[in-house]
Amino acid sequence: MGAELALFYYSLVVLLAVVLAAATCFASALVSRSRAWMLLALGFLFYFFDVALVFQDDFLYREGGMATPFFIGSPIASIATGGGAITSFWLAVCEHLDERSRVARWLPGAVYAVGSLAVLVLMEPGNVEEFFFYGMRMAVVMGCLLRLAATYAGMRDEVERMRMDRHARLYAAMWVLSGLVVAENVAILLVMGPEAARRGPLPFFPERNFAENALVLCCAGAACVGSWKGLALRRGNPPSSEDGPQAGFIDQNLPAYSARKGLSQRESEVLRMALMGKDNQNIASSMNLAPGTVKVHMHHILQKAQCANRKELMRDFWESR
């Protein structure tokens, strides 16, 4: 009874954390007008219903006294929620990378849906079918991680590489946790689970995957931290109307960087234009300043940032956290 009660509250905590992440991302989407934040909110909302489905199936299994725990309780709903979460998260990544290819954007979701349906149609019900059905999720997620690695390796734009470097720890954590998800599925669905099920009821429903919960909660934590920082800074700094993803990324990180380096409001404005690739003459024209004034501002910015030139300044900005 104690283990079941702990599992009940564990499920509530996961559901609450996912809803909090969705709400936080939605708030950032409203403030920043960013599609990436909206897609993240949608992804966490899909995962909320995915966890709720497992909660429901676990309850039905225990109350119904089913002969085997190795069944997929709501396969179509599971494909919808799992596919919705994977697709939403991947589309958010594509927005971040400014990936506009329809094939690249929609392929992971399509592969997941077709692969999951194929497992349901072609395999006999049981623990092996369940392993491949839920294993399809990590197969697609790892495929997406490999695609990100290939994209990074092929990048020639140093600024873009530095921008991706900011997420290196999250990327590494996702690989580790994805591996743990696969290991847990192997252990529960193929190795220990079947033998334990023959001896009596399992302490938890095999459809539940604690490592997968940890993976999503890790992403939720990263999203919430980024969102909270952005919301705190946006309170006094409305988003720019300029188009383009790079302008959005600069606007999101510039207030914190300026505060850390002690830049004035005017210096922050000059730095923003410099990060957008404008030279002193263009900055002066855009801000209605004399070129000599812009040069003085840039000198002060370089001094405060302790950088020797613009290239070092740009690297320092994109590598700051």
C-alpha positions as CSV (number, residue, x, y, z in Angstrom):
1,M,0.0,0.0,0.0
2,G,2.9,2.4,0.8
3,A,4.5,1.8,-2.6
4,E,1.2,2.4,-4.4
5,L,0.6,5.7,-2.4
6,A,4.2,6.9,-3.2
7,L,3.6,6.1,-6.9
8,F,0.3,8.0,-6.8
9,Y,2.0,11.1,-5.5
10,Y,4.9,10.7,-7.8
11,S,2.5,10.8,-10.7
12,L,0.9,13.9,-9.4
13,V,4.2,15.6,-9.1
14,V,5.2,14.8,-12.7
15,L,1.8,16.0,-13.9
16,L,2.1,19.2,-11.9
17,A,5.7,19.9,-13.2
18,V,4.7,19.3,-16.8
19,V,1.7,21.7,-16.5
20,L,3.9,24.3,-14.8
21,A,6.4,24.0,-17.7
22,A,3.6,24.4,-20.3
23,A,2.2,27.4,-18.5
24,T,5.6,29.1,-18.2
25,C,6.4,28.5,-21.9
26,F,3.0,29.8,-22.9
27,A,3.6,33.0,-20.8
28,S,6.9,33.5,-22.6
29,A,5.2,33.0,-26.0
30,L,2.7,35.7,-25.2
31,V,5.3,38.2,-24.1
32,S,8.0,37.4,-26.8
33,R,5.6,36.5,-29.6
34,S,7.9,33.5,-30.2
35,R,6.6,30.4,-32.0
36,A,9.3,28.3,-30.4
37,W,7.9,29.0,-26.9
38,M,4.4,28.3,-28.1
39,L,5.5,24.9,-29.5
40,L,7.3,24.0,-26.3
41,A,4.1,24.8,-24.3
42,L,2.1,22.6,-26.7
43,G,4.7,19.8,-26.4
44,F,4.5,19.8,-22.6
45,L,0.7,19.8,-22.8
46,F,0.7,16.7,-25.0
47,Y,3.1,15.0,-22.5
48,F,0.7,15.9,-19.7
49,F,-2.0,13.8,-21.3
50,D,0.5,11.1,-22.1
51,V,1.4,10.7,-18.4
52,A,-2.3,10.9,-17.6
53,L,-2.9,7.9,-19.9
54,V,-0.4,5.8,-18.1
55,F,-1.9,6.8,-14.8
56,Q,-5.3,5.7,-16.2
57,D,-4.0,2.4,-17.5
58,D,-2.2,1.6,-14.3
59,F,-5.4,2.2,-12.3
60,L,-7.5,0.0,-14.7
61,Y,-4.9,-2.8,-14.5
62,R,-4.9,-2.9,-10.7
63,E,-8.7,-2.5,-10.4
64,G,-9.6,-4.9,-13.2
65,G,-7.3,-7.7,-12.1
66,M,-6.0,-8.3,-15.7
67,A,-4.1,-11.5,-16.4
68,T,-1.0,-9.7,-17.7
69,P,0.4,-6.2,-17.2
70,F,2.0,-6.3,-20.7
71,F,-0.6,-4.6,-22.8
72,I,-1.0,-1.2,-24.4
73,G,-4.1,0.2,-22.8
74,S,-4.8,3.1,-25.2
75,P,-2.6,2.7,-28.3
76,I,-4.1,5.3,-30.6
77,A,-4.3,7.9,-27.8
78,S,-0.7,7.0,-26.9
79,I,0.4,7.6,-30.5
80,A,-1.4,10.9,-30.5
81,T,0.0,12.2,-27.3
82,G,3.5,10.8,-27.8
83,G,3.6,11.9,-31.4
84,G,2.2,15.3,-30.5
85,A,4.9,15.9,-27.9
86,I,7.8,14.7,-30.1
87,T,6.6,16.8,-33.1
88,S,6.0,19.9,-31.0
89,F,9.4,19.7,-29.4
90,W,11.1,19.1,-32.7
91,L,9.3,22.0,-34.4
92,A,10.5,24.2,-31.5
93,V,14.0,23.1,-32.2
94,C,13.5,23.8,-35.9
95,E,12.3,27.3,-35.1
96,H,15.4,27.8,-33.0
97,L,17.6,26.7,-35.9
98,D,15.5,28.5,-38.5
99,E,15.0,25.2,-40.3
100,R,12.3,25.7,-43.0
101,S,12.4,22.4,-44.8
102,R,9.0,20.8,-44.5
103,V,10.6,17.3,-44.7
104,A,13.0,18.1,-41.9
105,R,10.3,19.6,-39.7
106,W,7.6,16.9,-40.1
107,L,9.6,13.7,-40.8
108,P,10.2,12.7,-37.1
109,G,6.5,12.9,-36.3
110,A,5.6,10.9,-39.4
111,V,8.2,8.2,-38.7
112,Y,6.9,7.8,-35.2
113,A,3.3,7.5,-36.2
114,V,3.9,5.1,-39.0
115,G,6.4,3.0,-37.0
116,S,4.1,2.8,-34.0
117,L,1.1,1.7,-36.1
118,A,3.2,-0.9,-37.9
119,V,4.2,-2.4,-34.5
120,L,0.5,-2.6,-33.5
121,V,-0.5,-4.3,-36.8
122,L,2.5,-6.6,-37.4
123,M,3.3,-7.9,-33.9
124,E,1.6,-10.2,-31.5
125,P,0.4,-8.6,-28.2
126,G,2.8,-9.0,-25.3
127,N,5.9,-7.7,-23.7
128,V,7.9,-7.7,-27.0
129,E,5.3,-5.7,-28.8
130,E,5.1,-3.2,-26.0
131,F,8.9,-2.9,-26.0
132,F,9.0,-2.0,-29.7
133,F,5.9,0.2,-29.4
134,Y,7.4,2.4,-26.7
135,G,10.9,2.0,-28.0
136,M,9.8,3.9,-31.1
137,R,9.8,7.1,-29.1
138,M,13.4,6.9,-28.2
139,A,14.4,5.7,-31.7
140,V,12.9,9.0,-33.1
141,V,14.3,11.1,-30.3
142,M,17.8,9.7,-30.8
143,G,17.4,10.2,-34.5
144,C,16.6,13.9,-33.8
145,L,19.7,14.2,-31.6
146,L,21.9,12.7,-34.3
147,R,20.4,15.2,-36.8
148,L,21.3,18.0,-34.4
149,A,24.9,16.7,-34.2
150,A,25.1,16.5,-38.0
151,T,23.7,20.1,-38.3
152,Y,26.3,21.3,-35.7
153,A,29.2,19.6,-37.5
154,G,28.2,21.1,-40.8
155,M,27.8,24.6,-39.6
156,R,30.2,27.2,-41.0
157,D,28.7,30.2,-39.2
158,E,30.7,30.7,-36.0
159,V,27.9,32.7,-34.4
160,E,25.4,29.8,-35.0
161,R,27.8,27.3,-33.6
162,M,28.3,29.4,-30.5
163,R,24.6,29.7,-30.1
164,M,24.2,26.0,-30.2
165,D,27.1,25.6,-27.7
166,R,24.9,27.3,-25.1
167,H,22.8,24.1,-25.0
168,A,25.6,21.6,-24.9
169,R,24.9,20.4,-21.3
170,L,21.2,19.9,-22.0
171,Y,22.1,18.0,-25.2
172,A,24.5,15.7,-23.3
173,A,21.9,15.2,-20.6
174,M,19.3,14.2,-23.2
175,W,21.7,11.5,-24.6
176,V,22.3,10.1,-21.1
177,L,18.7,10.0,-20.2
178,S,17.6,8.6,-23.6
179,G,20.0,5.8,-23.0
180,L,18.5,5.2,-19.6
181,V,15.0,5.1,-21.1
182,V,16.1,2.3,-23.5
183,A,17.9,0.5,-20.6
184,E,14.8,0.6,-18.4
185,N,12.6,-0.7,-21.3
186,V,15.0,-3.6,-21.8
187,A,15.1,-4.4,-18.1
188,I,11.4,-4.1,-17.4
189,L,9.8,-5.3,-20.7
190,L,12.3,-8.0,-21.8
191,V,14.5,-9.2,-18.9
192,M,13.2,-8.8,-15.3
193,G,9.5,-7.9,-16.0
194,P,8.2,-11.1,-17.6
195,E,9.8,-13.3,-14.9
196,A,8.5,-11.0,-12.1
197,A,5.0,-11.0,-13.6
198,R,4.8,-14.8,-13.4
199,R,5.5,-14.7,-9.7
200,G,2.9,-12.0,-8.9
201,P,1.6,-8.5,-9.6
202,L,4.3,-6.0,-10.5
203,P,4.9,-3.0,-8.2
204,F,4.2,-0.6,-11.1
205,F,2.7,-0.8,-14.5
206,P,5.3,-1.6,-17.2
207,E,4.0,1.1,-19.5
208,R,5.3,3.6,-17.0
209,N,8.9,4.7,-17.7
210,F,10.7,6.7,-14.9
211,A,13.7,7.5,-17.0
212,E,11.4,9.0,-19.7
213,N,9.7,11.1,-17.0
214,A,13.2,12.3,-15.9
215,L,14.1,13.1,-19.5
216,V,11.0,15.3,-20.0
217,L,11.4,16.9,-16.5
218,C,15.0,17.8,-17.4
219,C,13.8,19.5,-20.6
220,A,11.0,21.2,-18.5
221,G,13.5,22.5,-16.0
222,A,15.7,23.9,-18.8
223,A,12.7,25.5,-20.4
224,C,11.4,27.0,-17.2
225,V,14.8,28.5,-16.3
226,G,15.1,30.1,-19.7
227,S,11.6,31.3,-19.7
228,W,11.8,32.8,-16.2
229,K,15.0,34.7,-17.1
230,G,13.4,36.0,-20.3
231,L,10.2,37.1,-18.5
232,A,12.2,38.9,-15.8
233,L,14.2,40.8,-18.4
234,R,11.2,41.4,-20.8
235,R,9.3,43.2,-18.0
236,G,11.2,46.4,-18.7
237,N,12.4,45.6,-22.3
238,P,9.6,45.0,-24.8
239,P,10.6,42.7,-27.8
240,S,12.0,44.3,-30.9
241,S,9.8,44.3,-34.0
242,E,12.7,43.2,-36.3
243,D,12.3,40.0,-38.1
244,G,14.6,37.0,-38.1
245,P,15.5,34.5,-35.5
246,Q,19.0,35.9,-34.7
247,A,17.4,39.3,-33.7
248,G,15.1,37.4,-31.4
249,F,18.0,35.5,-29.8
250,I,20.0,38.7,-29.3
251,D,17.0,40.5,-27.8
252,Q,16.5,37.6,-25.4
253,N,20.0,37.6,-24.1
254,L,21.2,41.2,-24.5
255,P,19.6,42.6,-21.3
256,A,21.3,40.1,-19.0
257,Y,24.6,40.5,-20.8
258,S,24.4,44.3,-20.6
259,A,23.5,44.2,-16.9
260,R,26.4,41.8,-16.2
261,K,28.9,44.0,-18.0
262,G,27.6,47.3,-16.7
263,L,26.6,48.8,-20.0
264,S,24.4,51.9,-20.3
265,Q,21.2,51.9,-22.2
266,R,22.8,53.6,-25.2
267,E,25.8,51.2,-25.1
268,S,23.4,48.3,-25.1
269,E,21.6,49.7,-28.2
270,V,24.9,50.1,-30.0
271,L,26.0,46.6,-29.0
272,R,22.8,45.2,-30.4
273,M,23.3,46.7,-33.8
274,A,27.0,45.6,-33.7
275,L,25.8,42.0,-33.0
276,M,23.5,42.3,-36.0
277,G,26.6,42.8,-38.1
278,K,26.4,46.6,-38.7
279,D,29.5,48.7,-38.9
280,N,30.0,52.0,-37.1
281,Q,28.8,54.0,-40.1
282,N,25.5,52.1,-40.4
283,I,25.0,52.2,-36.6
284,A,25.5,56.0,-36.6
285,S,22.9,56.3,-39.5
286,S,20.4,54.1,-37.8
287,M,20.7,55.9,-34.4
288,N,21.1,59.4,-35.8
289,L,24.5,59.7,-34.1
290,A,27.9,61.0,-35.2
291,P,30.3,58.2,-36.3
292,G,32.8,59.4,-33.7
293,T,30.2,59.0,-31.0
294,V,29.5,55.4,-32.0
295,K,33.2,54.8,-32.0
296,V,33.5,56.0,-28.5
297,H,30.5,53.9,-27.4
298,M,32.2,50.8,-29.0
299,H,35.4,51.6,-27.2
300,H,33.6,51.7,-23.9
301,I,31.8,48.5,-24.6
302,L,35.0,46.6,-25.5
303,Q,36.6,47.9,-22.3
304,K,33.7,46.9,-20.1
305,A,33.5,43.5,-21.7
306,Q,37.3,43.1,-21.5
307,C,37.5,42.2,-25.2
308,A,40.1,43.3,-27.7
309,N,38.0,43.6,-30.8
310,R,34.5,43.0,-32.2
311,K,35.1,39.3,-32.9
312,E,36.1,38.6,-29.3
313,L,33.0,40.6,-28.2
314,M,30.7,38.6,-30.4
315,R,32.2,35.3,-29.1
316,D,31.9,36.5,-25.5
317,F,28.2,37.4,-26.0
318,W,27.2,34.1,-27.5
319,E,29.2,32.0,-25.1
320,S,27.7,33.9,-22.0
321,R,25.0,32.0,-20.1
